[in-house]
Amino acid sequence: MLNVTDLRAGTAFKEQGNLWEVQSYQHTKMGRGSANIKIRARNLRTGAVVEKSFMSGARVEEAEVEKKKAQFLYADAGSANFMDTATFDQFSLAAKLVANELKFLKEGESYDLLVAEGEILGVELPRNIVLRVIETDPGVKGNSVSNAYKRARLENNLETQVPLFIKEGEAVKIDTRSGEYLERVKS
């Protein structure tokens, strides 16, 4: 059993037969009452995100979630296709399981898959990834009084806002949690 005060972002637990992954954690103590633990958790099977509240001292069952390396091959209409890097077996995941992560996956790259009870539940992305800009408008000189941004399309067809100085062909670091530009990457 796992104490709810140990539920930090990324921790997996079981509750009422469902597997959950904590996305955010908040500990609240009001006056003389007992502490309250509020978490935002994602159901690993359905992808639904809910907010849960626990009394301090409550316990939940710890989930055994392991990580398995796999290479992303391609995505089609209803699935994302991967290859196990150890056995070279190919398999598909339903697009709904990886809907949020799919826009950040890059063909040929290796990712960690979350596996629990023999079932693949999703893809764990790194905090940030490096992608090349394939299409963007030229920056207009004089538009630099404050932080000005322009639209850019990246090599995996993700569209994001980048600063005016970014040109086509340059590599940029993108935050996978929000899809926002972080910095330019020098080659």
Secondary structure, DSSP 8 states (H G I E B T S, - for coil): -EEGGG--TT-EEEETTEEEEEEEEEEE--TTS--EEEEEEEETTT--EEEEEEETT-EEEE---EEEEEEEEEE-SSEEEEEETTT--EEEEETTTTHHHHTT--TT-EEEEEEETTEEEEEE--SEEEEEEEEE----TT--SS--EEEEEETTS-EEEEETT--TT-EEEEETTT--EEEEE--
